[in-house]
């Protein structure tokens, strides 16, 4: 299980990473909070947990409309980055799943 502190650290690391820098400018400042919320809500790296988080919980976050629309893009990039840095074994496949849900 990922602690809140760990999820916030990982989300912050992603927001400062090269993949995080490729997010649209109006979304970048919210990327860390979106990723931390996602990790806190998903709880585990399964398709069911991702589906529940993205379709039921993440839309309830108080975010500007452009950021809300970009949640799948942010989460997909975050999952892929997590695999790249060795924190998640199947980040690319989960990222594709997130893209399909979008």
C-alpha positions as CSV (number, residue, x, y, z in Angstrom):
1,X,0.0,0.0,0.0
2,X,1.3,3.5,-0.9
3,X,1.3,6.0,1.9
4,X,-0.1,9.5,1.4
5,X,3.3,11.0,1.8
6,X,4.8,8.6,-0.8
7,X,2.0,9.3,-3.3
8,X,2.5,13.1,-2.9
9,X,6.3,12.7,-3.3
10,X,5.9,10.6,-6.5
11,X,3.3,13.0,-7.9
12,X,5.6,15.9,-7.2
13,X,8.5,14.0,-8.9
14,X,6.4,13.4,-11.9
15,X,5.2,17.0,-12.2
16,X,8.9,18.1,-12.3
17,X,9.9,15.4,-14.7
18,X,10.4,15.6,-18.5
19,X,7.1,13.9,-19.2
20,X,5.3,16.2,-16.8
21,X,6.8,19.2,-18.7
22,X,5.1,18.0,-21.9
23,X,1.6,18.5,-20.4
24,X,-0.4,21.5,-21.6
25,X,0.6,24.7,-19.8
26,X,-2.8,25.2,-18.3
27,X,-2.6,21.7,-16.8
28,X,1.0,21.6,-15.5
29,X,0.4,23.4,-12.2
30,X,-2.3,20.9,-11.2
31,X,-0.5,17.7,-12.3
32,X,0.9,16.9,-8.9
33,X,-2.4,17.2,-7.1
34,X,-4.2,15.2,-9.8
35,X,-1.6,12.4,-9.6
36,X,-1.6,12.3,-5.8
37,X,-5.4,12.2,-5.7
38,X,-5.4,9.4,-8.3
39,X,-2.9,7.3,-6.3
40,X,-4.9,7.9,-3.1
41,X,-8.2,6.9,-4.8
42,X,-7.0,4.0,-7.0
43,X,-5.3,2.2,-4.1
44,X,-4.0,-0.5,-6.4
45,X,-2.8,-0.9,-9.9
46,X,-5.7,-2.9,-11.4
47,X,-8.0,-2.1,-14.2
48,X,-11.0,-2.1,-11.9
49,X,-9.4,0.3,-9.5
50,X,-8.3,2.6,-12.4
51,X,-11.8,2.5,-13.8
52,X,-13.5,3.3,-10.5
53,X,-11.0,6.1,-9.8
54,X,-11.2,7.7,-13.2
55,X,-14.9,7.4,-13.9
56,X,-16.4,7.8,-10.4
57,X,-13.9,9.6,-8.1
58,X,-11.7,11.9,-10.1
59,X,-14.6,13.8,-11.7
60,X,-15.6,14.9,-8.3
61,X,-12.4,16.8,-7.7
62,X,-12.7,20.6,-7.7
63,X,-10.5,21.5,-10.7
64,X,-10.7,24.0,-13.5
65,X,-12.5,22.6,-16.6
66,X,-9.4,22.3,-18.8
67,X,-7.7,20.3,-16.0
68,X,-10.7,18.0,-15.5
69,X,-10.7,17.2,-19.2
70,X,-7.0,16.5,-19.1
71,X,-7.2,14.0,-16.2
72,X,-6.9,10.9,-18.5
73,X,-3.9,12.4,-20.2
74,X,-2.2,13.3,-16.9
75,X,-2.8,9.9,-15.4
76,X,-1.7,8.1,-18.5
77,X,1.6,10.0,-18.6
78,X,2.0,9.5,-14.9
79,X,1.5,5.7,-15.1
80,X,4.0,5.5,-18.0
81,X,6.5,7.6,-16.0
82,X,6.0,5.3,-13.0
83,X,7.1,2.4,-15.1
84,X,10.1,4.3,-16.6
85,X,11.4,5.0,-13.1
86,X,10.8,1.5,-11.8
87,X,7.9,2.2,-9.5
88,X,5.2,0.3,-11.5
89,X,5.7,-2.8,-13.5
90,X,2.9,-2.4,-16.0
91,X,2.5,1.3,-16.3
92,X,2.4,1.4,-20.1
93,X,-0.4,-1.2,-20.4
94,X,-2.3,0.6,-17.7
95,X,-1.7,3.9,-19.4
96,X,-3.2,2.5,-22.6
97,X,-6.2,1.3,-20.6
98,X,-6.7,4.8,-19.2
99,X,-6.5,6.2,-22.8
100,X,-9.2,3.8,-23.8
101,X,-11.4,4.9,-20.9
102,X,-11.0,8.5,-22.0
